[in-house]
Amino acid sequence: MGRKGIIFTVSFLFILTIIGLSMSSALAESSKCETCHAKITPGIVKDFNRGKMADDLSCADCHGDAHIGKDDVDKAELPTIVTCKKCHSEKVAEYMSGKHALGLLPVMAFPDFTHKQPKAFIAGQKGCNGCHNLGITDENVRGNALRKHYKYGMDCQNCHTRHAFSKKEALQPEACNSCHTGFDHAQWEMWYHSKHGSAYMTDREAHRGPTCQDCHMPEGNHRVMTAWGFLALRLPEADKEWMGYRVTILQALGILDKDGKPTKRLDVVKAANLARLTKEDWQKERDVMLKVCQECHSANFAKENLQNADLMIKASDKIFDEAIKVVAGLYKDGIIKKRTNLATFPYPDLLAFYEVNTHIEELLYEMFMDYRMKSYQAAFHIMPDYTTWYGYGKMKNTLVKMKGIAKQMRMNAMASKKQKRHG
């Protein structure tokens, strides 16, 4: 190459460098939002810029452009599911058809449970609503009511945490564990300690074992449903013995009255999709799960394992049926005083569990929300230790305790009556 060629090449490269730097500088220029928030909420700015949305969206796309300074912070719009729908209509439609979108309803629909609790516990989201806030409220109300009462209300953001909104994050099982853990639904612990969890955790790169998302969100479907629902109380039931246990449980939940007829609480169960109420609906969800299982297992193996998990529900319901009747007998005989006007009396009200006054009622609540849940949930998550020692074994142990307490309460009541007669 001649001298002129070298000079031309160097000059051309120099010009390209200057143009590149100018473009880079222009692209890197912060918006007014970022300039301010880099000082007051730097973590938010950092998160947003590490996510893909920063390539195409600005703060105003989700928060509006009415808020421009410290004196009009209340004008910043809080994103809702409608905001996400503008770009992700298919996933929003899937999500809205599933149970997560209804997560707020079970908490807010039972006044005996919610209205007696501290404001911080429900509206402040330091209790149940810390997770159940992912439910969708009426969109006409959501803008004002959410701002006033549920300042940190979420939906998509529960799994794709703001402001990165990372798909990679939401694909990890840890994205589920902040809600699906602990007392009444320890699915994270069950899965993590199962062979499925061990296989995944010991070789995440190979993705050997299935995650929550693999089983409950096949092919990325955001619907997330199960055959049994949260309460594991399907209707109808062909097994007459099992149906007898189930009627007792539904009466203690106030869903059926003392004569076995539906109450208004059934409307909440339907609205929140808490249970499958037709044979077809139950089978539809079971078929989805069977298909998922057959990605790794034979059809017969998958079917047998799921059926055995079904039978753990029946085994648990048998114990729970007896425990409910122990407490119901104390109500009927006036040993535990009536504190409810439910049409199911003398059955105890399982939804008033925070307001009970006797130890035996508290034990019944623990059996329902803790031990029964773990007994069958662990069976489906392939964790026999949880089914045995945290679930079924605990149910049997608690029933023995309850019978002993009931016997003592009856003896005390008789002694008290004698004392009154002779006093």
Protein Blocks (a to p, Z undefined) as FASTA:
>chain_A
ZZklmmmmmmmmmmmmmmmmmmmmmmmpccfklmmmmmmmmmlmmmmmmpmklmmpcfkl
mnojmbgbfklmmmpccddfklmmmmmmmlmmmmmmmmklmmmmmmmmmmklmmmpcfkl
mmnopammmmmmmpccdfklmmmmmmmmmmmgcfklmmmccfklpaklmmpmklmmmmmg
cjllckkmmmmmmmklmmmmmommnomaccfklmmmgghiaklpafkomnopacddfblm
lmmmmmmmmmmnomacfkopacfklmmmmmnopaccbfklmmmmmmmmmmmmmmmmcfkl
mmmmmmmmmmmmmmmmmmmmmmmmmmmmmmmnomaccfbfbfkbcbdcfklmmmccbfkl
mmmmmmmmmmmmmmmmmmmnopaklmmmmmmmmmmmmmmmmmmmmmmmmmmmmmmmmmmm
mZZ
